[in-house]
Amino acid sequence: MSSSTKLTLPMPRLGETMDEGTIAEWLVEPGQSFKRGDPLLEVETDKTMVEYPALGDGTLVETLVAAGDVVEVGTPIAVIETVDTWEGIGGPDAAQGEAPGASEQPAPDRVSEPIRSAEMSRLRATPLARRIAKQNGIALDKVTGTGRRGRIEADDVRALEGAAAPTRVVRTGVTATAPVYCVHGFAGLGSNWAALRAVLQRAGLKTNAPDLPGHGRNTVDAEDIGSLVDWLVSDLQGQPEPVHLVAHSLGAHVAVKAALQDTSNVAQVTLIAPAGCGIDINGVFLNGMASAPGAGELAHLMRLLGTKAAQLDSAALNALAQDLKGYRLCALADAAVRGDSQRIDTIGPMRTLAAQMPVRAVFGLADRIIPREHAFHLPPAVACHMVEAGHMPHWDATEEVAAIIAAQ
């Protein structure tokens, strides 16, 4: 049996401009055990509220910072005891402390400088809720939070009189923005981006969302992943100017490979629930979508994607079943997965691409297709955002994802 080891957890970097974050709440108490994937604490930045998930089973030995503390990226925040290996996190005596996306400077073994403490009575609210409240002149102490542990959500603020209008994405300090080119995932369609495109277009952004080969109205065969990459490279070369590539799931892998082939056509990249960032995947979903499922089977598969997908009506399910008819995606599924293991690697090419242009990633905290823990595998130069969503963050958290895309 493996012996247990004590590890020191660092404050993670959750965005390219993040230098520090606020400890919103510890979700595990010292002495309490946890399982892989359990949220250990909530961290708030100026752009997002995110749970820090456990990368293995263990016990929280000691917290080094308290709720309300403002902590710099890379600073030790807790000591845990575990028999598992937590990738990128070393023991208390190791030169560690790098969080995903943090700099390569080792963190100190203990907190040597005082940590700034926020008011403990500070109202708990998501960054989006705070932004909407500020835009509409609403005092947060007048809002009743319906989120976890009374947290104020965006819809809580919108429910008040004068805040019902949809939030527009605000871009500050930007004089020109690249058109947004959306790339759907496996068994998806260009039309999957309709809601997100509507928000971006209201913000003044041009958008485009084609069907990939083997999908929707694109009659080009999807023989393998390489054929998707080749098609995308060719289509990007036909665009009038460099684009902001926004790509989902398997499409994220395709987008990264295509961008590397010809960087002159791409200004920046945002990857949503990207495939190829870890070996685990829900193979039942991928193979189910490739096996020409009927409407009944599709209803179950859609529930795995998230709340909005689970609400598709029978007409939408029948239309999707018709589109998947003929096993047209079987070869693509075989190229992407084997059982519950991914056969593609996006980390290597992503690392190369991030050295040439801005690359961001968005993960859903409730993703049941690709584990959210894959966010910890990202190269340091890739900024990571985590939102309350399933595998389709651009459906479940449309405005938050739009804000991330539009931010420069």
N, C-alpha and C positions, 0 to 999 in steps of 0.2 A: 504494500500500500504506500502511496506517495506521502511524504511528510509535508506538513503545512508550512507555508512561508508567509512572512509579513511583507506587504507591499504598501508603498506610499502613493496615493492617488494625487495627480496634479490637476489644477484648474485647466479645463480644455479651452481651446480657441474655437469659437462657434461662428466666426465671420471674419472676412479679410481685414476689417478695420477694428476688430475687437482686441483691446489690450487688457481689459479687465471685465469682470462680471460680478453681479450681486448674488450672494447665496440667498435664494428666495426661501427655501425650506429644506430641511433634512427629512427624508421620507423613511429612513432607517435609523434606529437608535443604537448607541454603543452597546455592544454585547448581543445585538440582534443578528440572526443569520439571514442570508438572502440567497436567492437562486440566480443563475445566469439569466440576464434579461430584465431582472427586477430593477425598477428605478431606485437609485440611492438618494438622489437629491434633485432639486430644481434650481436651475441657474437662469438668471434674467440678464439680458443685455439690452442695448438700446433698440434692438431690432426683433428679438425673439425671446420666448420663455421655453426652456428645453429641459427635459429630464436627462440625467446622466445615468445610463443603464450599466448594470454590472456585466462584466465580460466573462464571469465564471461564478461558481458557487463560493460562498465564504461567509465570514463574520466581520461586522464592523467593530474594530478594536477601539478606535479613538477618532473623534472629529477634531481637526486642527483649526477650524474656523466656525463661526456661528452664523445662524440666519441673520441676514441684514448686513453682514460684512461685505465689503467691496474688495475683491481679490484679483491680483494680477495674474495673467495667463502664465501657467507653468509653476505657480506657487503650490506647495503641498497643501492639500485640504483635508486629508483623512488617511488613517492607517487601517488596512484590512488584513485579515488572515485567510489564506486560501490554499488549496492544493492544486489549483488550476494555474495555467500560464496566461497572463494578461498581456497580449502583444503590445510592445512599446512602453510598458510600465515595469520598472525594476523595483528592487527592494530598497529599504531605507538607507542602506549604505552604498547603493549604486549611484552612478552619475546619471540620475534620471530626472524626471519631472516634465518631460515633453508631452504635451497634450497634442491630439491630432491638430495639425496646422500650426503648432507653436514653433518658436525659433529653436535652433539647435543648441542654445546656451543651456547648460545644466541648471536645474533649480537647486536652491540650497536645501540641506537636510531638514532645516526647521525654518519657521517664519522668523526672520531676523528683524524685520521692520514692522512697526505697528500697522495693522490692517484697518483701513477706514471703515467705520461702522455707520450704517444708515439708521434712520429712526426705526425702532422695532415696531412702531405702530403704523408703519407705512402700509397703505392699502395694497393688497395683492391684485394685480391686474396684468393682463397680457400687454405686450408692447403695442399691438394693433389697437386694443381698447384704449390705451392711453393716447395714442395718436388721434383716434376718432374723437375722443373727449376734448382734446386740445383744439382740434379744428372747429368743433361746434360750441366751444365755450362751456362745457359741462363739467361740473365739479364731481370728481370720482366718489367723494364721500356721500353723494346723493344717489349713487347707483348701487343696486343690490346685485351682488355677484351670484351667478348660478353655476359657475365652474367648480372644479375640484377644490375642496376645502374653502368654498366661498370666493374663489378667484373671480374677478370681474372679466367677462369675455366681451368681445366686440359686439355681439348681438345684444348684450345687456345694455350697452351704451346706446346703440341704435334704437332700442325700444323706447327711449325717452323722447318726449316731444322735441322736434327740431333736429333730431339725429337720425331720422328715418331715411334720408337720402343716401344712395349708395356712395361708398367712399371711392374717390378717384386716386389713382396713383400719382404722387407728387414727385417730380424729379427736380432737385435743386442743384444749381451749379453746373448744369449741363446745357450746352448750346446745340449739340447734335447727337442723335442716338441712332445706332445701326438698326435696320429693320430686323424684326424678330422672325426667325425661320424655325418652325416647330417640327420636330421629328417624333412621330408616335412610336409606341413599343410593339412587342410581339402581339399579333392578332388585333391590333388597334387600327384606327383610321385617322385621317387628317381631321375629320369632323369632331374627334374627341377633344380638340383644342378650342371649340367654339366659345365656351364661357370665358376662358382665359384671354382669348383674342379680343373679345368684346371689351374687357376691362382695359387691356393694353391699348386698344384703338381709341378708347375714350381719353386716354392719357396722351394721345397724339403719336403713338407708335405705329408704324406699318408692320403688318404681319402676313405670314404665309404658312400654310400647313398642308403639304401634299400627302398623298397616299404612297407608301413605300411599295416596291415590287412585291407581288403576291398578296397584296392587301387592297380592299376596296375596288376602286376603278382602275387601278394600275395593273395592266395585263402582263407586264414583264414578269417572268418566272422568278421566284425567290429560291434559287437552287441551293444557295448557302449564304452565310453571312457576308462573304466577300462580294457576292453579287449585289447586296444591299449597299455596301460601301461604294462600289464602283458607280452604281446608279446615283447615289447621293453626291459624290464628287462631281459627276457630270452635270447634275442639276444645279449645284452651287456655282459652277463655272458660268452658268447662264444667267446668274443673278446680276442686276445692274450695279450693285455695290456690295462690299463685304457685309456679312450678316452677323447677328447675334444668334448663334445656334442654341436652341432650347430643346432638349431631347429627353425622352422618358424610357426608362427600363432598358430593354434590349436596344432601343433606338439610341440610347446614350452611348453604348459601346460603338455602335455604327457611326455616330456623330464624331466621337473622338478619333476614330480611325480615319474617317473622311477628312477631318480638319487637319490631321497630320500630313495627309497626302498633298494638300495644297492650302497652306495657311493664308495665302493672299486673299482668299474668299471669305475668311472668317475673322471677325473682330474680337469676339469673346464667346465663351461657352457656359451654359448653365445646364447641369445634369440633374434630372429629377428621378429619384429612386433608381439610380443607375445599376444596371446589371454588370457582372464581372468584377465586383469589388470584394468578393469573398466567395468561398466555395458553396455555401449553403443556399438553397433555393427551394421553393415549393414546387417540386416536380409534378405533383398531381395536377396543379393548375395549368402548367405549361402543356403537359401532354393531353390534358382534358380539352384545352382549347384547340389543339392540333388534330383531335380525333373526330372532327366534324360533329360536335355535340348538338343535340336537339335543344329546344327551348327550355325543357325541364332541367336538363343537366346544366345548361348555361345559367339558370337562375341561381343554382348553388355556387357555381364558379364565380359569378358576379359578386356574391356576398363576401367572397374572400378579398375582393379588391377594395372595399371601403363602403362608407355609408351611402354615397350618391349612386354608386354602381348597383348597390343592393336594391335601389328604388326603381330600376328600369322596369317599364311595363311590358306586357306580353307582346305588344306590337314591336317594341325595340328588340326584345329577345328573339322574336321570330325573324326579324330583319338581319340580326347578327348571325343567327344560325344559318340563314340562307347564304350569307357572305362567306361563312367558313365551310360551306358544303364542298365536298370533293377532295378533302384531305390535302389542300393546296399548301399547308404550312408544316406538314410532317417532316420534310427534309430540314427545314429551318429549326424545328424543335430539336431534332436529333443533333444538329450542329451546336446548339446552345446548351443543352442539358443532357445528363445521363443520370436517370433516377432523380435523386434530390441533390445532385451536384452540378455546379456550373462548369462548362467546358471552355469558357472564354475568360480572358484576363483583360480588364480595363485599367488596372492600377499602373502597369508599366507604361503604356502609351499616354495615360493621363499625366503621369509625372513629366514626361517629355513635353507634352502640350502646355502644361502649366508654366513651363520655363519660357514659353514664347508668347502667351496671352493670358488674360484673366480667366480662370476656371472656377466655377462655384458648383456646389452640389446641395440638393435638398432631399431630405429623408423624412418619411412619415413615421411618427412615433408608434403608430398602430399597424404598420405594414405587415401583412400576413403572407407576402410572396417573397420579398427579399428582407432579411433581418436588418433592423435599424442599426445593429452593432457593426455593420459593415462601414458605417461612417468613421469608425476608429481606424480603418485600414487606409484611409485616403492619404495621399502625399501631403507633406506639410504646407506646400504652396497652395493647396486647394482649400478654399473657405467652405465650411459646412454650415448649413442651416437645417434645423429640425422643427417640424410643424406638427400640429395636432391633425393627423390625417392617416389614411391607409396607404395602399400602394399607388393611389392616384391623387397626390397632393394638389394637382392643378384642378381637380374636381372638388375635393373635400375642403380645401383651404385656398380657394381661387384668388382672393384679394391679397392674402399674405404672399403667395407665390408670385403674383403680379408685381408686388412691391419689391420683392427680391430681384426679379428680372429687371425692373426699371431702374433700380439703384445703380449708380455709377461710382 
